[in-house]
Amino acid sequence: MTGQYSIRNGLSLALVPGSEATLSAHAYTMGDMFHGLGYATAIYGKWHLGSEPQSLPTAHGFDEFYGIPPDISWDSATYVDTIELTHSIDAPPDVLLAKGPQIVESVLGGPLRTVKPFTREVRAEIDTELTTKSIDFMKRSHAAGKPFFLYLPFSMGHFPNLPSKDFAGKSQIGQYGDKLMEGDFHVGQILDALKELRLDDDTILMFASDNGPQGETAREMGNDATQDMGNSGPFRGELGEATEGAIRTFAFIRWPGHVKPDTTSYAMFSIMDFFPTLASIVGGKMSTDRPIDGVDQSDVLFGKSPSGHRDHLLTFIRPQLVAERWKQWRVYFTDIHPTGIGPERLPGMASASGTMAGYPKVYNIQMDPHEDHNVAAMFGWVADPALEEVRKYEESVKKYPNPLAPNITVFGRGG
């Protein structure tokens, strides 16, 4: 959303209740840029950058917001159920619902307004609701003669995968499959709406996952006892780790007449690159008073460059720089390994990391996508160009220090 590594804004952990992590008022987002260019702007779904007044999407250029609590995620729909299951909080159901996660909304510059409790039932139908609101926003914006920027973070694929009543059982492979089928349907509805408005050839559509799968950490079993989780294919790891499988995902970008159809690219493209790429296309400007880690990748979209303008990507866990992808190499500065054994084995966010003996591990992703063979001894020269990018980052931090990263396991750091 800012075109920066999240640590630049002091955001180093997925937000959870009780965390001090929140987007600062100083942040400059895609919402700010598009709003400044006269676009109608909206987000429907998941913000997850904080519920403080200065952190809301409607404090950062978005005209409209409707969705789940902006400081927690899709799984919060189960909070009240699991509280009742464990009897951990002594309160009647209506009180738990009133104090539990709420669907909220706000408008530009305004506060959050509570709409209704965010329950499992609401969670199951939320993508239908978000799609309906998105289509209405596009129609209203078009009728008003305004270009629009719509950010639609769907829930599809995120646990708990609770399909809507129209898709429950449709896939025959469990709730995960049902939810993906439902998601495909909703994307089709958005495309149909653009065609109905005769805007499909005049609209850039970008669809991407924000991370790899979350599998073992949050194993789900559907009502029919089917395994309900994604996997990272040939790559190692899942969400919360620093491995290729944790952060590598797919995207498609559609702009008829500009982006050639039926083409693919393996150019390294970070989700941070969306901001400067779109800014370049629509004539927006990036901030000059802070480091911008995203790069303009419009040459990749328009077929002018097969490799684009990115050759590396740093990976952070908490404020620690733990890994780097440089060209086809993945370099680790710390060990990432699952905790526990057997059914208690937990990778991803629950995994442990330990400092190595002073030398990085090196894997060639092109030759070894599962990262089974550490080739640091055979390709020792890789460390030098990879570390050069780390040194550049460290120099930028000297000029623009990162805010203190929140941590809900270390206390007494204030004052």
C-alpha positions as CSV (number, residue, x, y, z in Angstrom):
1,M,0.0,0.0,0.0
2,T,3.0,2.4,0.6
3,G,5.5,1.0,-2.0
4,Q,7.8,0.3,1.0
5,Y,9.0,-2.6,3.1
6,S,6.5,-2.7,6.0
7,I,9.4,-2.3,8.5
8,R,9.9,1.3,7.1
9,N,6.6,2.1,8.8
10,G,7.3,0.1,11.9
11,L,5.0,-2.7,10.9
12,S,6.8,-5.9,11.4
13,L,4.1,-8.4,12.5
14,A,0.7,-9.3,11.4
15,L,-1.6,-7.1,13.5
16,V,-3.3,-8.9,16.4
17,P,-5.5,-7.5,19.3
18,G,-3.2,-5.9,21.9
19,S,-0.5,-5.1,19.4
20,E,0.8,-1.5,19.1
21,A,1.4,-1.9,15.4
22,T,-0.5,0.6,13.4
23,L,0.0,2.6,10.2
24,S,1.3,6.1,10.9
25,A,-0.4,9.4,9.8
26,H,2.8,10.1,7.9
27,A,2.4,7.2,5.6
28,Y,1.6,7.9,1.9
29,T,-0.6,5.3,0.3
30,M,-2.0,4.4,-3.1
31,G,-5.3,5.7,-1.8
32,D,-3.7,9.1,-1.2
33,M,-2.2,9.2,-4.7
34,F,-5.3,8.2,-6.6
35,H,-7.5,10.5,-4.5
36,G,-5.1,13.4,-5.2
37,L,-5.5,12.7,-8.9
38,G,-9.3,13.0,-8.7
39,Y,-10.2,9.4,-8.6
40,A,-13.1,8.0,-6.6
41,T,-11.5,5.5,-4.2
42,A,-12.8,2.6,-2.1
43,I,-11.8,-0.4,-0.2
44,Y,-14.1,-3.3,0.7
45,G,-12.8,-6.1,2.8
46,K,-9.6,-6.3,4.8
47,W,-7.3,-3.4,5.6
48,H,-5.3,-4.9,8.5
49,L,-3.1,-1.8,9.0
50,G,-4.7,-0.6,12.3
51,S,-7.9,0.8,13.7
52,E,-6.4,4.0,15.2
53,P,-7.9,7.1,13.6
54,Q,-4.7,8.0,11.8
55,S,-4.4,4.5,10.5
56,L,-7.8,4.0,8.8
57,P,-8.0,3.7,5.0
58,T,-10.3,6.7,5.1
59,A,-7.4,8.7,6.7
60,H,-5.2,7.7,3.7
61,G,-7.2,8.8,0.7
62,F,-10.0,6.3,0.5
63,D,-13.5,7.7,0.1
64,E,-15.2,4.6,1.4
65,F,-14.4,1.6,3.6
66,Y,-16.6,-1.4,4.5
67,G,-15.2,-4.5,5.9
68,I,-13.8,-6.5,8.8
69,P,-12.1,-4.8,11.8
70,P,-9.0,-3.0,10.4
71,D,-6.7,-4.4,13.0
72,I,-7.5,-8.1,12.8
73,S,-8.1,-10.7,10.0
74,W,-10.7,-13.0,8.5
75,D,-10.3,-15.7,11.3
76,S,-11.6,-13.2,13.9
77,A,-15.1,-14.4,12.8
78,T,-14.5,-17.5,15.0
79,Y,-13.4,-15.5,18.2
80,V,-16.8,-15.6,19.9
81,D,-17.4,-19.2,19.0
82,T,-14.0,-20.3,20.5
83,I,-14.6,-18.1,23.6
84,E,-17.9,-19.9,24.2
85,L,-16.3,-23.3,23.5
86,T,-13.6,-22.7,26.1
87,H,-15.6,-20.7,28.6
88,S,-12.6,-18.5,29.0
89,I,-14.6,-15.2,29.4
90,D,-17.6,-15.3,31.6
91,A,-20.3,-13.3,29.7
92,P,-23.6,-14.1,28.0
93,P,-23.6,-14.7,24.2
94,D,-25.2,-11.3,23.5
95,V,-22.5,-9.5,25.4
96,L,-19.8,-11.5,23.7
97,L,-21.3,-10.7,20.3
98,A,-21.5,-7.0,21.1
99,K,-17.9,-6.9,22.3
100,G,-16.6,-9.2,19.7
101,P,-15.3,-8.3,16.2
102,Q,-17.7,-6.1,14.2
103,I,-18.2,-5.3,10.6
104,V,-17.4,-1.6,10.2
105,E,-17.6,1.2,7.7
106,S,-16.3,4.7,7.3
107,V,-16.0,7.5,4.8
108,L,-13.2,9.9,4.0
109,G,-12.0,11.7,7.1
110,G,-14.7,10.0,9.3
111,P,-14.6,7.6,12.2
112,L,-15.4,3.9,12.1
113,R,-19.1,3.0,12.5
114,T,-20.2,-0.4,13.7
115,V,-22.5,-2.3,11.3
116,K,-23.0,-5.8,12.7
117,P,-21.2,-8.6,14.5
118,F,-18.6,-10.4,12.4
119,T,-19.8,-14.0,13.0
120,R,-19.1,-17.2,11.1
121,E,-22.4,-16.8,9.3
122,V,-21.4,-13.3,8.1
123,R,-17.9,-14.6,7.2
124,A,-19.4,-17.3,4.9
125,E,-21.3,-14.6,2.9
126,I,-18.8,-11.7,3.2
127,D,-17.3,-12.0,-0.3
128,T,-20.8,-11.9,-1.9
129,E,-21.4,-8.7,0.1
130,L,-18.1,-7.1,-0.8
131,T,-18.6,-7.9,-4.5
132,T,-22.0,-6.3,-4.5
133,K,-20.7,-3.2,-2.8
134,S,-17.8,-3.0,-5.3
135,I,-20.0,-3.2,-8.3
136,D,-22.3,-0.5,-6.9
137,F,-19.2,1.7,-6.3
138,M,-18.0,1.3,-9.8
139,K,-21.5,2.1,-11.2
140,R,-21.8,5.2,-9.0
141,S,-18.4,6.5,-9.9
142,H,-19.0,5.9,-13.6
143,A,-22.4,7.7,-13.4
144,A,-20.6,10.6,-11.7
145,G,-18.0,10.8,-14.5
146,K,-15.1,10.0,-12.2
147,P,-12.4,7.4,-12.8
148,F,-12.1,5.0,-9.9
149,F,-9.6,3.1,-7.9
150,L,-11.1,0.0,-6.2
151,Y,-9.2,-2.1,-3.7
152,L,-11.0,-5.4,-3.1
153,P,-9.2,-7.7,-0.7
154,F,-11.4,-10.8,-0.9
155,S,-11.4,-13.4,1.9
156,M,-11.1,-16.4,-0.5
157,G,-8.4,-18.9,0.6
158,H,-7.9,-17.5,4.1
159,F,-8.9,-19.7,7.0
160,P,-11.6,-20.3,8.0
161,N,-12.7,-21.2,4.5
162,L,-16.4,-20.9,5.0
163,P,-18.1,-21.0,1.6
164,S,-21.4,-19.2,1.0
165,K,-24.6,-21.2,0.9
166,D,-24.5,-21.1,-3.0
167,F,-21.1,-22.8,-3.1
168,A,-21.0,-25.1,-0.1
169,G,-20.2,-28.6,-1.3
170,K,-19.8,-27.5,-5.0
171,S,-16.2,-28.5,-5.5
172,Q,-16.4,-32.0,-4.0
173,I,-12.9,-31.4,-2.4
174,G,-13.9,-29.6,0.8
175,Q,-14.3,-26.0,2.0
176,Y,-11.1,-24.8,0.5
177,G,-12.1,-25.9,-3.0
178,D,-15.6,-24.5,-2.5
179,K,-14.2,-21.1,-1.5
180,L,-11.9,-21.0,-4.5
181,M,-14.8,-21.7,-6.8
182,E,-16.8,-19.0,-5.2
183,G,-13.9,-16.6,-5.5
184,D,-13.6,-17.3,-9.2
185,F,-17.3,-16.5,-9.6
186,H,-16.9,-13.2,-7.8
187,V,-14.0,-12.2,-10.0
188,G,-16.2,-13.0,-13.0
189,Q,-18.9,-10.7,-11.6
190,I,-16.4,-7.8,-11.4
191,L,-15.3,-8.4,-15.0
192,D,-19.0,-8.6,-16.2
193,A,-19.7,-5.3,-14.4
194,L,-16.8,-3.6,-16.2
195,K,-18.1,-5.0,-19.5
196,E,-21.6,-3.8,-18.7
197,L,-20.2,-0.3,-18.0
198,R,-18.2,-0.5,-21.2
199,L,-15.1,0.1,-19.2
200,D,-13.4,-3.4,-19.5
201,D,-11.0,-2.1,-22.2
202,D,-10.3,1.0,-20.2
203,T,-9.5,-0.5,-16.8
204,I,-6.3,-2.0,-15.4
205,L,-7.3,-5.1,-13.4
206,M,-4.7,-6.7,-11.1
207,F,-5.3,-9.9,-9.1
208,A,-2.8,-11.3,-6.8
209,S,-2.4,-13.3,-3.6
210,D,-0.5,-11.4,-0.9
211,N,1.5,-14.4,0.2
212,G,1.9,-18.2,-0.1
213,P,-0.4,-20.7,1.6
214,Q,-1.0,-21.2,5.3
215,G,-1.2,-24.9,5.6
216,E,0.1,-26.7,8.7
217,T,-0.1,-23.7,11.0
218,A,-3.9,-23.4,10.6
219,R,-5.0,-26.9,9.5
220,E,-8.7,-27.0,8.8
221,M,-11.0,-30.0,8.5
222,G,-14.3,-29.5,6.7
223,N,-17.5,-31.0,7.9
224,D,-16.9,-34.0,5.6
225,A,-13.4,-34.5,7.1
226,T,-11.5,-33.4,4.0
227,Q,-8.1,-31.7,4.4
228,D,-8.7,-28.0,4.0
229,M,-5.5,-26.2,3.2
230,G,-3.4,-24.9,0.3
231,N,0.2,-25.9,-0.5
232,S,3.1,-24.1,-2.1
233,G,3.6,-26.6,-5.0
234,P,7.3,-27.2,-5.7
235,F,8.5,-24.5,-3.3
236,R,9.4,-24.8,0.4
237,G,7.5,-23.2,3.2
238,E,4.3,-21.3,4.0
239,L,3.1,-18.0,5.2
240,G,5.2,-16.6,8.0
241,E,8.5,-18.0,6.9
242,A,11.2,-16.5,4.8
243,T,11.2,-19.3,2.3
244,E,10.4,-19.1,-1.4
245,G,7.1,-20.9,-0.9
246,A,6.1,-18.4,1.8
247,I,6.2,-15.3,-0.4
248,R,6.1,-16.5,-4.0
249,T,2.7,-16.4,-5.5
250,F,1.0,-15.7,-8.8
251,A,-0.7,-12.6,-10.2
252,F,-2.5,-11.7,-13.4
253,I,-2.8,-8.3,-14.8
254,R,-5.3,-7.4,-17.5
255,W,-5.4,-4.2,-19.6
256,P,-6.7,-4.8,-23.2
257,G,-4.8,-3.0,-25.8
258,H,-1.8,-2.5,-23.5
259,V,-0.9,-5.8,-21.8
260,K,-0.7,-8.5,-24.4
261,P,-3.1,-11.3,-23.6
262,D,-2.1,-15.0,-23.1
263,T,1.5,-14.0,-22.1
264,T,3.4,-15.0,-19.0
265,S,6.4,-13.5,-17.3
266,Y,8.8,-14.8,-14.6
267,A,10.2,-11.4,-13.9
268,M,10.6,-10.8,-10.2
269,F,7.7,-8.5,-9.3
270,S,7.1,-7.5,-5.7
271,I,3.7,-6.4,-4.4
272,M,5.4,-3.2,-3.5
273,D,5.9,-2.5,-7.2
274,F,2.2,-2.0,-7.8
275,F,2.3,1.5,-6.4
276,P,5.2,3.0,-8.5
277,T,4.0,1.1,-11.5
278,L,0.5,2.5,-11.3
279,A,1.9,5.9,-10.5
280,S,3.9,5.8,-13.7
281,I,0.8,4.8,-15.7
282,V,-1.6,7.4,-14.3
283,G,0.8,10.3,-13.9
284,G,1.0,10.1,-10.1
285,K,4.1,11.0,-8.1
286,M,5.9,9.0,-5.4
287,S,7.1,10.6,-2.2
288,T,10.7,12.0,-2.3
289,D,11.0,12.4,1.4
290,R,11.3,8.7,2.2
291,P,12.8,5.5,0.6
292,I,10.6,3.8,-1.9
293,D,11.4,0.1,-2.2
294,G,9.0,-0.6,-5.0
295,V,10.1,-0.1,-8.6
296,D,8.2,0.8,-11.8
297,Q,7.5,-2.4,-13.6
298,S,5.5,-1.1,-16.5
299,D,8.1,-2.3,-18.9
300,V,7.3,-5.8,-17.9
301,L,3.5,-5.3,-18.3
302,F,4.0,-3.7,-21.8
303,G,6.4,-6.4,-23.0
304,K,9.4,-4.0,-23.2
305,S,11.5,-6.0,-20.8
306,P,11.5,-9.7,-20.0
307,S,13.3,-9.3,-16.6
308,G,12.0,-5.9,-15.5
309,H,13.8,-3.6,-13.1
310,R,14.0,-5.7,-10.0
311,D,16.7,-8.2,-9.3
312,H,16.4,-8.6,-5.5
313,L,13.9,-8.7,-2.6
314,L,14.7,-8.5,1.1
315,T,12.7,-10.6,3.6
316,F,12.0,-9.5,7.2
317,I,10.7,-11.3,10.2
318,R,9.9,-8.8,12.9
319,P,12.6,-6.1,12.5
320,Q,15.2,-8.6,11.6
321,L,16.5,-8.9,8.0
322,V,16.5,-12.7,7.6
323,A,16.8,-13.5,3.9
324,E,17.2,-12.1,0.4
325,R,16.2,-13.2,-3.0
326,W,18.9,-12.1,-5.5
327,K,18.2,-13.1,-9.1
328,Q,17.8,-16.9,-9.0
329,W,19.4,-17.2,-5.6
330,R,17.9,-17.4,-2.2
331,V,20.2,-16.4,0.6
332,Y,19.4,-16.9,4.3
333,F,21.1,-14.9,7.1
334,T,19.3,-17.0,9.8
335,D,17.8,-20.5,10.0
336,I,14.1,-20.9,9.6
337,H,12.8,-24.2,10.9
338,P,9.5,-25.6,12.2
339,T,8.9,-26.1,15.9
340,G,7.6,-29.3,17.4
341,I,7.3,-32.8,16.1
342,G,4.5,-34.9,14.6
343,P,1.1,-33.3,14.8
344,E,2.6,-30.5,16.9
345,R,4.9,-29.5,14.1
346,L,4.3,-25.8,13.4
347,P,6.0,-23.9,10.5
348,G,5.1,-20.5,9.3
349,M,4.5,-17.8,11.9
350,A,5.0,-20.3,14.7
351,S,8.4,-21.4,13.5
352,A,11.6,-20.7,15.3
353,S,14.6,-18.9,13.9
354,G,18.2,-19.2,15.2
355,T,21.3,-17.4,14.2
356,M,23.7,-19.4,12.0
357,A,27.5,-19.6,12.5
358,G,28.3,-16.4,10.6
359,Y,27.8,-17.7,7.0
360,P,24.6,-17.5,5.0
361,K,22.9,-20.4,3.4
362,V,22.5,-20.2,-0.4
363,Y,20.0,-22.0,-2.6
364,N,19.6,-21.8,-6.4
365,I,15.8,-21.5,-6.8
366,Q,16.0,-22.2,-10.5
367,M,17.9,-25.5,-10.1
368,D,16.4,-26.4,-6.7
369,P,13.0,-24.8,-6.1
370,H,12.4,-26.8,-2.9
371,E,15.6,-25.5,-1.4
372,D,17.0,-28.9,-0.6
373,H,20.7,-28.2,-1.3
374,N,22.7,-25.5,0.4
375,V,25.3,-24.6,-2.2
376,A,27.0,-21.8,-0.3
377,A,30.4,-23.7,-0.4
378,M,30.2,-24.2,-4.2
379,F,28.8,-20.7,-5.1
380,G,30.5,-18.6,-2.4
381,W,30.7,-15.6,-4.8
382,V,26.9,-15.2,-4.6
383,A,27.2,-13.7,-1.1
384,D,29.0,-10.6,-2.3
385,P,26.5,-9.2,-4.8
386,A,23.6,-10.2,-2.5
387,L,25.2,-8.5,0.5
388,E,25.7,-5.3,-1.7
389,E,21.9,-4.9,-1.7
390,V,21.8,-5.4,2.0
391,R,24.5,-2.7,2.5
392,K,22.4,-0.3,0.3
393,Y,19.4,-1.0,2.6
394,E,21.5,-0.4,5.7
395,E,22.7,3.0,4.3
396,S,19.1,4.0,3.6
397,V,18.2,3.2,7.2
398,K,20.9,5.5,8.4
399,K,19.3,8.4,6.5
400,Y,15.7,7.3,7.2
401,P,15.7,5.3,10.5
402,N,12.9,2.8,10.8
403,P,10.4,3.4,13.6
404,L,10.6,1.0,16.6
405,A,8.9,-2.2,15.6
406,P,6.1,-3.3,17.9
407,N,6.6,-6.6,19.7
408,I,4.0,-8.3,21.9
409,T,6.6,-10.5,23.6
410,V,9.1,-7.9,24.7
411,F,7.9,-5.3,27.3
412,G,9.1,-2.2,29.1
413,R,10.8,-0.6,26.1
414,G,9.2,2.8,26.4
415,G,10.5,5.9,28.1
